[in-house]
């Protein structure tokens, strides 16, 4: 992912969180991505390496 793409994703994420929404569609892949809000509602790291994990990926087994 390029720096510009990362900036676009971060801006999209912040705008989505500002609307108190729990997910958005990734403009590059079309996949649904959970926001920080959704992860906080879950209550812990699921171990999947989620993009906006507020738990520092503590349960991710193979961090790369």
Backbone bond lengths (Angstrom), bond angles and torsions (degrees), N, CA, C in turn:
res aa  C-N    CA-C-N  psi(-1)  N-CA   C-N-CA  omega(-1)  CA-C   N-CA-C  phi
1 X - - - 1.456 - - 1.531 107.63 -
2 X 1.307 116.03 132.75 1.462 120.14 -179.97 1.525 110.90 -77.27
3 X 1.306 115.04 166.38 1.469 120.46 177.98 1.526 110.52 -61.29
4 X 1.318 117.20 -40.39 1.470 120.67 179.05 1.527 111.20 -64.14
5 X 1.313 117.11 -40.19 1.465 120.72 177.97 1.524 110.57 -65.19
6 X 1.331 116.78 -40.61 1.467 120.33 177.06 1.515 111.42 -61.80
7 X 1.328 116.18 -41.24 1.473 120.19 178.10 1.520 110.49 -63.55
8 X 1.335 116.82 -42.07 1.468 121.27 179.41 1.527 110.53 -62.31
9 X 1.333 116.77 -44.21 1.470 121.34 178.93 1.526 110.62 -63.22
10 X 1.327 117.20 -45.45 1.472 120.23 -179.89 1.520 111.72 -61.80
11 X 1.318 117.21 -40.69 1.458 120.78 178.10 1.527 110.81 -65.68
12 X 1.322 116.58 -43.96 1.461 121.14 177.98 1.526 110.30 -61.13
13 X 1.319 116.80 -42.89 1.462 120.99 179.14 1.529 111.29 -62.60
14 X 1.318 117.01 -47.13 1.468 120.53 -179.50 1.526 111.43 -62.54
15 X 1.315 117.39 -41.01 1.476 120.70 178.29 1.527 110.95 -65.48
16 X 1.320 116.20 -39.85 1.468 120.57 179.26 1.525 110.15 -65.47
17 X 1.325 117.28 -43.52 1.469 121.04 177.56 1.526 110.89 -64.22
18 X 1.321 117.77 -37.27 1.464 121.41 179.62 1.531 110.84 -61.91
19 X 1.331 116.51 -27.85 1.474 121.58 177.12 1.535 111.02 -89.13
20 X 1.364 115.59 4.92 1.458 122.63 179.66 1.531 112.19 60.31
21 X 1.326 116.39 34.74 1.459 122.01 178.76 1.525 109.37 -96.33
22 X 1.317 116.63 153.35 1.456 121.79 -173.80 1.523 114.22 -99.30
23 X 1.330 118.72 -6.75 1.459 120.31 -179.80 1.524 110.88 -157.86
24 X 1.329 114.17 161.52 1.467 121.34 175.07 1.520 108.42 -147.59
25 X 1.310 116.80 163.17 1.457 121.68 178.63 1.523 109.19 -93.57
26 X 1.328 116.39 124.64 1.464 121.89 178.19 1.531 108.02 -64.02
27 X 1.337 117.83 122.59 1.469 120.09 -176.25 1.531 113.37 -68.20
28 X 1.321 118.27 -18.95 1.468 120.75 -178.50 1.528 112.96 -91.67
29 X 1.331 116.84 -34.36 1.465 120.18 -176.03 1.527 113.57 -109.01
30 X 1.341 115.87 -24.49 1.454 119.75 -175.48 1.524 113.21 85.26
31 X 1.335 117.14 -3.96 1.463 120.88 179.20 1.522 110.99 -74.20
32 X 1.341 115.58 153.42 1.454 121.77 173.90 1.528 107.96 -81.57
33 X 1.331 116.72 133.20 1.468 122.88 -179.23 1.528 108.64 -120.78
34 X 1.331 116.16 130.97 1.457 120.30 176.74 1.524 110.12 -75.03
35 X 1.329 115.72 142.12 1.462 121.16 175.91 1.530 109.74 -86.34
36 X 1.309 114.68 170.77 1.467 122.05 175.37 1.536 109.60 -54.39
37 X 1.326 116.98 -37.15 1.468 122.00 -179.81 1.521 111.23 -59.32
38 X 1.322 116.57 -45.64 1.469 121.25 179.73 1.526 110.95 -62.66
39 X 1.321 116.07 -42.58 1.465 119.64 -179.96 1.521 111.18 -65.40
40 X 1.310 117.89 -39.38 1.466 120.94 177.71 1.521 110.73 -64.86
41 X 1.339 116.95 -35.29 1.465 120.31 176.43 1.527 111.04 -65.20
42 X 1.338 116.05 -35.32 1.469 120.95 178.86 1.528 110.23 -64.32
43 X 1.326 116.37 -42.39 1.455 120.28 173.78 1.512 116.89 101.36
44 X 1.319 118.34 -11.97 1.462 120.34 178.26 1.527 109.55 -162.03
45 X 1.320 115.21 166.37 1.461 121.53 177.71 1.528 108.94 -70.81
46 X 1.323 117.53 130.81 1.466 121.64 -179.63 1.525 112.53 -86.53
47 X 1.337 117.43 -12.07 1.453 121.21 178.04 1.514 114.88 88.45
48 X 1.331 117.54 7.58 1.463 120.84 -177.26 1.524 114.34 -91.29
49 X 1.323 117.10 -3.42 1.468 119.73 -179.55 1.520 112.86 74.87
50 X 1.292 117.20 35.75 1.466 122.80 -176.84 1.534 112.07 -58.97
51 X 1.310 115.73 144.56 1.465 123.40 -175.85 1.525 113.10 -57.20
52 X 1.323 118.42 -42.11 1.462 121.52 -174.03 1.526 112.47 -111.75
53 X 1.312 117.27 32.78 1.464 122.23 -179.00 1.534 110.24 -61.80
54 X 1.339 117.47 119.67 1.462 120.00 177.93 1.539 112.41 -84.28
55 X 1.331 116.55 0.94 1.463 121.60 -176.72 1.532 112.11 -104.26
56 X 1.326 116.88 18.56 1.468 122.95 177.10 1.523 113.02 55.70
57 X 1.326 117.20 29.80 1.461 123.55 176.07 1.529 112.82 54.64
58 X 1.326 117.30 38.72 1.473 120.45 -173.43 1.524 113.16 -63.65
59 X 1.318 119.42 -23.68 1.468 121.42 -178.56 1.527 113.16 -102.26
60 X 1.325 118.37 6.34 1.463 121.31 178.83 1.526 108.05 -76.27
61 X 1.329 115.70 126.08 1.465 120.78 -175.43 1.536 112.39 -74.79
62 X 1.324 117.47 -52.80 1.470 122.17 -175.38 1.520 110.41 -110.58
63 X 1.304 116.82 82.85 1.465 121.52 -179.84 1.524 108.90 -75.98
64 X 1.334 115.49 127.56 1.476 119.74 178.99 1.497 111.17 -121.42
